C-alpha cells in the first residue's frame, strides 16, 4: 500500500514524520477525552437510576392520592378545583460545556415564592387526598426536571463517546500504522538510493584512479633497448 501511494522523497518523509507526531498526540488527547467522558457518563447513569426511582415513587404516590380523591369527590368538583391554577412556573433552558459536549441545563422559577400557591382551590369542599396528590406532584417536579436534564445529557454524551471511540480506533489501527509503514518504506528506499550512489561513486573513483595510473605509466615509462650479439 505504501509503495503505491507514497513518493519516496526526503520532503515526503519530513511531511509524514510531522503527520505521525500530530497523529500520536491527537490519539493521546482523544483517549484521555474518551476516558473522561466515560467516567462522567457512568456517574450520570448512576445518578439517573437513583433519580428515576425517586421520580417513579413520587408519581406513584401522586396517582394513588388522585385515585382516592376521585373516589371521594365528584368529578365536577375535582374539575372545578383544578380548572384555574394559581401558581405559574417558568422554565429556563441553558447549556453547559462538558468535554466539548453541549449538555442541557434546566432551571425553573415560580411566579410567587409562597409554597401554598400550588393549591388553586379552597380546602372546604375538597378531599385531603387531592391536597396530597398536588403536594406530591409539586415535590416531584424538580426531580422530574433534573431527570430530563440528565437523560438528555446521557444521550448526548453517549453519542460523543461513540464518535470519539471511532476516531481513536481510526488513529490507532489505520492512520498511525499506515504512516509508520510509509515512513519505513521511504527510509528504506532512500537508504537503497544512498548505497547505490556510494557504490557508483566508488566505482567512478576506482576507474579514475586506474586511468590515472595507466596515464602515469605512459608518461613516465622508458623504452627498453635489446642488444643482439654479432
Long-range contacts (C-beta under 8 A, 24 or more apart in sequence): 1-178, 1-181, 2-178, 2-181, 2-182, 2-184, 2-185, 2-186, 3-185, 5-182, 6-182, 6-185, 6-186, 8-185, 8-186, 8-189, 8-190, 8-193, 9-186, 10-190, 12-186, 13-183, 13-186, 13-187, 13-190, 16-179, 16-182, 16-183, 16-186, 17-183, 19-179, 20-176, 20-179, 20-180, 20-183, 23-171, 23-175, 23-176, 23-179, 24-176, 26-171, 27-168, 27-171, 27-172, 27-176, 30-164, 30-167, 30-168, 30-171, 31-168, 33-99, 33-100, 33-164, 34-161, 34-164, 34-165, 34-168, 36-99, 37-99, 37-101, 37-157, 37-160, 37-161, 37-164, 38-161, 40-98, 40-99, 40-157, 41-154, 41-157, 41-158, 41-161, 44-150, 44-153, 44-154, 44-157, 45-154, 47-150, 48-147, 48-150, 48-151, 48-154, 51-143, 51-146, 51-147, 51-150, 52-147, 54-140, 54-143, 55-140, 55-143, 55-144, 55-147, 58-136, 58-137, 58-139, 58-140, 58-143, 59-136, 59-137, 59-140, 61-132, 61-136, 62-133, 62-136, 62-137, 62-140, 63-133, 65-129, 65-130, 65-132, 65-133, 65-136, 66-129, 66-130, 66-133, 68-127, 68-129, 69-126, 69-127, 69-129, 69-130, 69-132, 69-133, 72-127, 72-129, 73-126, 73-127, 73-130, 77-125, 77-126, 78-126, 78-130, 80-121, 81-120, 81-121, 81-125, 81-126, 81-130, 82-120, 82-121, 83-120, 84-120, 85-120, 86-117, 86-118, 86-119, 86-120, 87-111, 87-112, 87-117, 87-118, 87-120, 89-141, 91-145, 98-153, 98-157, 99-160, 100-160, 101-156, 101-157, 101-160, 102-156, 103-149, 103-152, 103-153, 103-156, 103-157, 104-149, 104-152, 104-153, 105-149, 106-145, 106-146, 106-148, 106-149, 108-141, 108-142, 108-145
